[in-house]
Amino acid sequence: MPSVWKPLTPPTLAEVQDFIGGYVEVIHLVDGGQMLINENGMADGLSPNPYATVQALKAGYNVAGQVRGNCVILRGDALWT
């Protein structure tokens, strides 16, 4: 089952790439937060992430099936600028 990481401070690009296992795609959430996912999760054969899929759909993002793999949720002081 994929994991969700909710850091309290902004993670580095390298930290996020290590956690999600690839290139980063940013989804802007309806609450003003950001969700970072692996942009090639489906092609890489990663496991479906139901939590991330629901968050992406709420944000109006076309997930083309399901978001796959780990995700990072950034809110407040942890947001990327």
trRosetta pair geometry for C-beta under 8 A, 3 or more apart (Angstrom, degrees):
i j d omega theta_ij theta_ji phi_ij phi_ji
1 47 6.8 -124 -116 123 25 148
2 46 7.1 58 -83 163 121 110
2 47 5.4 -169 -41 81 92 103
2 48 7.5 -126 -3 105 123 29
2 49 4.0 -55 61 -92 147 101
2 52 7.2 -44 103 0 143 126
2 68 7.5 169 -61 179 148 43
2 69 5.4 138 -117 176 132 20
2 70 4.9 -164 -168 -76 96 46
2 71 7.0 60 146 -4 128 79
3 19 7.8 -99 83 -175 116 98
3 70 4.8 -3 59 -119 78 103
4 49 7.7 129 -68 -166 89 123
4 51 5.8 -54 -60 94 138 149
4 52 7.2 -179 -95 -56 102 92
4 70 7.2 -179 -79 -160 33 71
4 71 5.6 -9 -115 67 74 86
4 72 7.7 150 -164 -99 56 25
4 73 6.2 18 -178 -8 104 111
5 11 7.8 38 124 -44 131 153
5 19 5.6 -49 0 -170 151 152
5 70 6.9 33 -8 175 101 115
5 71 7.6 -163 28 99 73 43
5 72 4.8 -26 69 -111 99 76
5 73 7.3 176 83 23 46 69
6 72 7.6 157 -82 -164 36 58
6 73 4.8 -17 -100 67 85 102
6 74 7.9 175 -143 -81 59 32
6 75 7.5 -4 -158 17 101 102
6 78 7.8 133 178 64 60 171
7 10 7.4 110 103 -123 129 9
7 11 5.0 130 14 -47 165 101
7 72 7.0 -4 3 -161 101 108
7 74 7.1 -11 56 -102 90 77
7 78 5.2 153 94 -138 83 136
8 77 6.8 18 166 74 65 111
8 78 5.9 -147 170 -64 15 117
9 77 6.3 -37 -108 123 55 106
9 78 5.7 166 -171 -101 4 78
10 74 7.1 39 -113 -139 68 130
10 77 7.6 -111 -32 142 79 64
10 78 5.4 154 -71 -161 50 49
10 79 6.8 -39 -88 77 102 27
10 80 5.8 120 -141 -86 117 59
10 81 7.9 -68 -95 3 153 81
11 15 4.1 -119 -180 87 108 132
11 16 5.2 128 105 -52 126 87
11 19 7.7 -15 166 0 163 139
11 72 6.6 -89 30 -159 143 151
11 74 7.9 -125 16 -87 93 113
11 78 7.5 24 -13 -165 74 101
12 15 4.6 101 54 2 78 102
12 16 7.2 -148 92 -2 43 85
13 16 5.9 -59 -151 39 32 108
13 17 6.1 30 155 -18 68 109
13 24 6.9 -119 -148 -2 83 146
14 17 5.8 -55 -142 39 29 110
14 18 6.2 32 157 -21 64 107
15 18 5.8 -57 -150 35 27 112
15 19 6.4 23 154 -16 64 109
16 19 5.7 -59 -147 38 32 109
16 20 6.1 4 165 3 70 111
16 24 5.5 37 123 -92 127 133
16 36 5.3 -41 -160 133 132 154
16 72 5.5 -80 -128 -3 97 158
17 20 6.5 -64 -134 51 26 91
17 21 7.6 173 172 -13 54 3
17 22 6.7 -123 -154 84 78 12
17 23 7.2 2 -121 -96 101 24
17 24 6.2 -88 -78 -42 76 101
18 21 7.6 21 -179 -73 23 43
19 70 5.5 -119 151 116 82 146
19 72 6.2 83 94 -62 143 112
20 24 6.7 112 51 -97 148 74
20 36 6.6 -120 -43 127 147 94
20 37 6.4 158 -143 -165 141 30
20 38 4.3 -179 159 -58 108 88
20 41 7.9 -74 178 -79 100 106
20 69 5.9 86 -164 133 75 125
20 70 5.0 -141 -107 77 57 97
20 71 6.9 49 -103 -98 110 33
20 72 6.8 -86 -51 -16 112 100
21 38 5.7 -16 68 -93 81 141
21 44 7.2 166 119 145 118 161
21 46 7.1 151 70 -90 140 131
21 69 6.1 -120 43 -158 119 139
21 70 6.9 110 1 29 99 110
22 38 4.3 71 54 -146 114 105
22 39 6.9 -129 119 39 115 69
22 40 5.4 -109 160 47 156 102
22 41 7.4 -170 45 -68 141 60
22 44 6.3 -138 -52 -48 152 158
22 69 7.7 17 22 140 114 175
23 38 6.8 93 61 -156 54 62
23 39 4.8 -45 96 33 102 113
23 40 6.2 69 40 -2 104 103
24 36 5.2 -23 -155 -165 106 107
24 37 7.6 123 -153 64 55 33
24 38 7.5 -54 -99 -102 39 39
24 39 6.9 48 113 -23 11 101
25 36 7.2 148 72 -155 43 54
25 37 5.2 -30 63 67 96 83
25 38 7.3 28 15 126 97 11
25 39 3.8 117 -39 -81 114 92
26 34 5.5 -27 -161 -166 100 114
26 35 7.4 137 -160 73 50 46
26 36 5.8 -23 -100 -99 64 73
26 80 7.2 -104 -111 56 138 137
27 34 7.0 141 72 -164 49 59
27 35 4.4 -20 62 62 104 98
27 36 7.7 -168 21 -75 75 26
27 37 6.6 27 -7 3 114 112
27 55 7.3 119 105 121 137 99
27 56 5.4 -64 -157 -112 165 84
27 59 5.6 123 166 81 106 160
27 61 5.2 -32 -137 -66 121 157
28 32 8.0 -26 -175 -143 88 26
28 33 7.9 157 -161 88 49 41
28 34 6.1 -32 -106 -105 52 72
28 59 6.4 159 86 -161 54 132
29 32 6.9 -30 80 46 85 21
29 33 4.2 -3 46 67 131 84
29 34 6.5 -148 2 -80 94 18
29 35 5.7 91 -54 -19 108 100
29 55 6.1 -39 -113 -179 112 104
29 58 7.4 26 -152 91 80 109
29 59 5.3 -93 -121 -81 42 124
29 73 7.8 28 -34 -143 151 92
30 58 5.5 -88 -6 139 129 101
30 59 5.5 -149 -37 -96 79 66
31 75 7.3 -13 109 -116 116 118
32 75 7.4 85 93 -135 85 81
33 73 6.1 12 161 -175 138 85
33 74 5.9 164 -168 83 85 53
33 75 4.2 -39 -105 -86 112 84
33 79 7.2 -139 -138 -91 52 98
34 73 7.6 156 83 -157 50 43
34 74 4.4 -7 59 57 97 108
34 75 7.9 -175 25 -68 64 48
34 79 5.9 113 4 -134 118 80
34 80 6.1 -69 61 28 167 95
35 52 6.4 154 177 -139 138 88
35 55 5.5 123 -60 121 159 137
35 56 6.9 -115 78 -71 148 78
35 59 7.7 -150 20 -17 123 154
35 71 5.5 -2 -174 178 99 124
35 72 7.0 154 -158 78 49 51
35 73 5.6 -16 -104 -102 77 67
35 74 7.6 -168 -77 20 30 75
36 71 6.4 154 75 -164 52 68
36 72 4.1 -7 53 55 108 104
36 73 8.0 -152 20 -66 75 25
36 74 6.9 52 -16 -12 106 110
36 80 8.0 80 -66 -11 124 136
37 41 6.4 -56 164 -28 102 136
37 49 7.8 -159 -127 49 114 147
37 52 6.0 117 -95 -174 122 140
37 56 7.7 -9 -26 -73 152 129
37 67 5.4 -85 -135 -160 153 116
37 68 7.9 104 -178 58 116 49
37 69 6.9 125 -165 74 82 100
37 71 5.0 -23 -91 -109 80 95
37 72 8.0 -160 -63 25 42 69
38 41 4.1 114 82 -65 105 89
38 44 6.7 -57 143 29 138 143
38 46 6.4 96 63 -8 145 160
38 68 6.8 -64 66 89 111 81
38 69 4.5 4 21 70 130 151
38 70 7.3 75 -22 55 109 69
40 43 4.6 -58 -172 53 87 113
40 44 5.1 88 122 -27 94 104
41 44 5.8 -63 -140 43 24 107
41 46 4.3 -67 -164 43 82 131
41 49 7.9 -55 -178 2 156 113
41 67 6.5 47 66 -178 157 55
41 68 3.1 170 144 74 115 96
41 69 4.2 -134 -128 6 115 114
42 45 7.8 42 174 -66 31 27
42 46 7.3 -74 -72 42 25 85
42 64 7.2 -84 -19 99 163 109
42 65 6.5 94 -108 64 140 135
42 66 7.5 133 -88 68 106 71
42 68 5.1 149 -68 -1 55 140
44 68 7.4 176 61 111 91 134
44 69 7.3 21 76 -55 125 135
45 68 7.9 -161 134 174 12 151
46 49 8.0 -9 131 -28 114 100
46 68 3.9 129 80 151 101 107
46 69 3.5 -17 163 -61 157 93
47 68 6.5 154 78 -157 26 83
47 69 6.8 114 50 -77 63 43
48 53 6.9 -5 -176 -37 94 136
48 66 4.3 -9 -133 134 105 152
48 67 7.4 96 -157 75 62 49
48 68 5.8 -57 -97 -103 39 71
49 52 3.9 27 111 26 122 116
49 53 6.2 157 88 -22 66 86
49 66 7.2 155 42 160 55 101
49 67 5.0 -54 60 101 103 94
49 68 6.2 141 -1 -136 92 17
49 69 6.2 -53 -32 61 124 27
49 70 7.2 145 -88 -97 143 14
49 71 5.9 143 147 -16 162 111
50 53 5.5 -56 -144 35 31 115
50 54 6.4 31 160 -19 66 103
50 66 7.6 -39 -87 -151 48 121
51 54 6.1 -58 -155 34 28 108
51 55 6.6 23 152 -15 64 109
51 71 7.4 -146 93 42 100 132
52 55 5.7 -56 -147 39 34 111
52 56 6.2 34 155 -20 67 107
52 67 3.9 -105 114 94 111 143
52 71 4.1 144 -94 -26 129 152
53 56 5.8 -56 -147 37 29 111
53 57 6.3 28 156 -18 64 107
53 63 5.7 90 -138 -163 79 171
53 66 4.8 -41 -94 -148 136 74
53 67 4.6 -163 -73 21 65 92
54 57 5.8 -56 -147 37 30 110
54 58 6.4 32 155 -20 64 106
55 58 5.8 -54 -150 34 30 113
55 59 6.5 24 153 -14 63 110
55 71 7.8 170 51 133 140 163
55 73 7.7 -112 -139 -100 169 113
56 59 5.7 -63 -152 40 32 109
56 61 4.1 -77 -177 66 86 127
56 63 4.9 99 109 -72 139 115
56 67 5.3 139 -8 -46 145 129
57 60 7.7 54 -179 -67 33 17
57 61 6.8 -90 -74 56 27 76
57 63 6.4 -55 -64 -9 80 125
63 66 6.0 17 144 -123 127 13
63 67 5.4 -78 -143 -47 123 74
67 71 6.8 24 146 -66 136 130
74 78 4.5 -142 -149 116 82 99
74 79 5.0 127 142 -99 115 45
74 80 6.2 48 118 -11 173 79
75 78 6.1 35 53 50 41 108
75 79 6.8 9 -147 -58 12 88
76 79 6.8 -179 75 -19 20 95
